[in-house]
Amino acid sequence: MSEDATADETSTVSEFLADHPKMTGVLFTMLLLLTQAGAVAAGGGAYHGP
């Protein structure tokens, strides 16, 4: 793959987020929820016992 094609793909994502600023917030919220769900699924430091 040429450098131009790689640059075009990354600039496409940047351009999309620039054209749709609300999607930046949506993507951030999804990432936040996924990281929190992973911590809950792993037991998240729950304290059991005396």
C-alpha positions as CSV (number, residue, x, y, z in Angstrom):
1,M,0.0,0.0,0.0
2,S,1.4,3.4,-0.9
3,E,1.8,6.2,1.5
4,D,-0.7,8.3,-0.3
5,A,-3.5,5.7,0.2
6,T,-2.6,5.5,4.0
7,A,-2.7,9.3,4.2
8,D,-6.0,9.4,2.4
9,E,-7.6,6.9,4.9
10,T,-6.5,8.8,8.0
11,S,-7.5,12.1,6.5
12,T,-10.9,10.6,5.7
13,V,-11.5,9.9,9.4
14,S,-10.3,13.3,10.4
15,E,-12.5,14.9,7.7
16,F,-15.5,12.9,8.8
17,L,-15.1,13.9,12.5
18,A,-14.6,17.5,11.4
19,D,-17.8,17.4,9.4
20,H,-19.7,15.7,12.2
21,P,-18.5,17.1,15.5
22,K,-21.2,15.3,17.5
23,M,-19.7,11.9,16.4
24,T,-16.5,12.8,18.4
25,G,-18.6,12.9,21.6
26,V,-20.4,9.7,20.6
27,L,-17.2,7.8,20.0
28,F,-15.7,9.1,23.2
29,T,-18.8,8.0,25.2
30,M,-18.8,4.6,23.6
31,L,-15.1,4.1,24.5
32,L,-15.8,5.2,28.0
33,L,-18.7,2.8,28.4
34,L,-16.7,-0.1,27.0
35,T,-13.8,0.5,29.3
36,Q,-16.2,0.7,32.3
37,A,-18.0,-2.5,31.2
38,G,-14.6,-4.3,31.0
39,A,-13.8,-3.3,34.6
40,V,-17.2,-4.5,35.9
41,A,-16.9,-7.8,34.0
42,A,-13.5,-8.4,35.6
43,G,-14.7,-7.8,39.1
44,G,-13.7,-4.2,39.3
45,G,-12.1,-4.3,42.7
46,A,-15.2,-5.4,44.6
47,Y,-14.5,-6.2,48.3
48,H,-16.0,-9.4,49.6
49,G,-15.6,-10.5,53.2
50,P,-14.5,-9.0,56.5
